[in-house]
Amino acid sequence: MVDAASGNVDKSVQVKLVLLGEAAVGKSSVVLRFVSNEFQPNKEPTIGAAFLTQKCRLEDRILRYEIWDTAGQERFHSLAPMYYRNAQAAVVVYDVTKASSLEKAKSWVKELQRQANPNIVIALAGNKVDLVQSSASSTSAASPPESEDEADDATATPGETAGSPGGEPDSLRQVPREEAQAYATEAGLLFFETSAKTGEGIVDIFTEIAKKIPIEHILAATRGTAGRPGASGGRAESTRQPGVNLEEDATKGKDACNC
Amino acid sequence: MEESQFDVIVFGTGLVNSITAAALSKCGYKVAHIDSNPYYGGDEASLSLEELVKWADRTASSNAPSRFQRLTRSVEVPSQSRQYSICLQPGVIPSVGPLISSLVSSGVAKYSGFRLLEAVIVYDSTGVKNVPGSKEDIFKSKEISLLEKRRLMRFLTFAATDFEDKKELEGMEDMPFLEFLPKVFSLGKEITSVIGYSLAFCMSSTEPTLPTLQRLRNYLRSGGRYGASPFLIGDYGGIGDIAQGFCRASAVCGGVYILSRAVQKISRLHPESTDALDTPPTEPPSTFNYTVDLDDFPDTLSCKLIISSLTYVPPELQSSIYQFPSVSPGAVQAAVNALARCILIIDEPLVLRSPPPPQEPDQGPESTEHGTSNVHQDGTQVPAPAAADRAIDTAIVVFPPSSVDGGSETHPVTVLINGESSLSTPKGKWLAYITLPLGSIPEEPITAESLLRPYVDALLRLAVNPSRVPLAPLFSLFYLEVPDERVLPSEGDPQASTYLVPAALPIASLPDFPDQATTVAEATFRAAVQILQKLSPPRENEGEEESTPFWPPLPTDEDDEDSEW
């Protein structure tokens, strides 16, 4: 149990980041690329981790992202309030080859503005950009030429078509960059086009979010959990209970019931 | 398995069903979890103020049988609705017990925050007193005579041991606990009342000794695990948030979540399957026993086993259902059959006023000679000598029987105070959950409001600001809660059924409810696994006769190099 006031000596700031977006746009792949620099073609719909953590260094500060995946609960609009709460950042992902996924992303942004912390930093990520840039796009220096062979690897969902084989890659694009950029600017979002497959744009999302997050504010807030400012009874602060980590007993000695 | 095919469909996202769903998903079964409400938690949901008001109005105007009755609320609803997390089932969690074990072993503890309850306070006509929660507190107490201290110590030492075979208890197991204390330990009336209602959380004066002692022992052992208080309070409305956490754990392991959809139809696929064992089936039976159709949902879902709250049971399937018998029949229920409840929002904290300065100055360092185990490591939380009044953010206030004019003479009232520190209210607002156990459902014109009004008034007099007396609450909601005790006419063999209804939760005290629910969930889980194993016998690990653990070991967190935060 760390006394929060003195516990942040390493200057690492915990940031909760939530992922949102239509099924099969590559939410988990984006995180997997960021956290372990991997890409798994044919990834199963998300199963497994409660949340992943990854550090991100920013000048003298270290941000420790706690990344929450939807665990599929968004599928039938059944995301628990628990998911949004205390999130300081959100990455809303859409698929550049699927126009409807941007519409869905817009509705998630609305939902975030309704449900989440008002200061939340939101980034919009147009994923699977590798599918549309091998020949035509002028911005695609990083893209390896063979990427179109495995064109629809980035999605694990059956029935999701990534375009007809042999078609012009650029014709796969259904969301023009300019259109998404304009929407993001208007809504006050960070904007990136990304490819979890090649890694393009992925790290940028997280570093740009890190720059925009009000770190001082978070530090002050964490410090405050032990004695938040302002209870009207003057002494309340000294009696405020800090949070308890259930896995750490106050008394030494391993607890018996963690069987 | 197809996307719409499941091993288990669970109806209702109350705490019991959520824990069960998480355990089954973690065990590898494919689970769909359905709730007709737009929120998680069922009858234990944590709601925003606006949602609570909607819930109350809907419940009040509904003709369907409900455990919540005769609701009355204040007309005005304060602002900042979304900053409230108000739980339909207030509770605190003992630091040792089934729920804590499950929270830790399932990993769900990580999704929520928990903090120690600041105080348990007992009310009498002269004001309120902190209940001594530890031996040091008792030594330091200036209100207990030396003789009483000695007797109290003797009792607490007894209560913390394995007393089941001790001679003090012989033949007394069923005696009311509140008679046992004076009779066997010669404790005075006042101390007996404090122990019975504020340490053991008896809900009536007739609760029998043995189960009460067992509960008390658990609370005594809980003290010191995480700090001085034996009890934890969950952030964001507590129990309802914990139910959400278990649902997320289930989802993370592949559980499919569908909220806000009413059940259109549940159909049984082979109604005769259990009788006709000799006659070979004419065609190979489907492995699925039920299909489920939901409103506004394209697919028909199928499953082998259903686990369902009572409210989701379709009348035509009643006879094929196995309903678990209620957990603790008799004892408590005989004296408590309903609850009068109130949810109050106030904008002044309650204050624990210091008692008048004592005469005897003999209180010194000798108090450390016993019970040193409770000394708190970080030093900050040791209750300060009550030199001044203290504003309280989270606490339980107990009103013993007959402590309030116009109140109950037979049952105690408990009030859970929950403020900003548990992230359940906006700054400067407090929730008070008031609960009065009732021996019977009161006659019709009587409302929860009329029963609880004297306690609301007494409670408001404890608020901090003397210039604002009488303090008016910002919001109040009163209602009666009558547990659904319908017993379905079902067959007695859980093995023969593929439709399980978990045991009805008995009326239980603030610290008892969460553990009772967890115990029921574990029993449901075990029965479900047995049935599922019978339906589709051995999978990969053949011949393994060991029973399935409630929670498989957590994967070690590789990503978590520096997990100290």
Interface residues (C-beta under 8 A of the other chain):
Chain A: M1 V2 D3 S12 Q14 V35 S36 I47 G48 A49 A50 F51 L52 T53 Q54 R64 D69 A71 G72 Q73 R75 F76 H77 S78 A80 P81 M82 Y83 R85 T225 R228 G230 A231 S232 G233 G234 R235 A236 S238 T239 R240 Q241 P242 G243 V244 N245 L246 E247 D249 A250 T251 D255 C257 N258 C259
Chain B: Y39 Y40 V96 I100 S101 L103 V104 S105 G107 A109 K110 Y111 S112 G113 F114 R115 L116 L117 E118 G224 R225 Y226 G227 L232 D235 Y236 D241 Q244 G245 C247 R248 A249 A251 V252 C253 G254 V256 Y257 I258 L259 S260 R261 F297 E348 P349 V351 S373 H376 Q377 D378 T380 Q381 A384 A388 D389 R390 A391 I392 D393 T394 G419 E420 S421 K427 G428 V464 N465 P549 D559 D560 D562 E564 W565
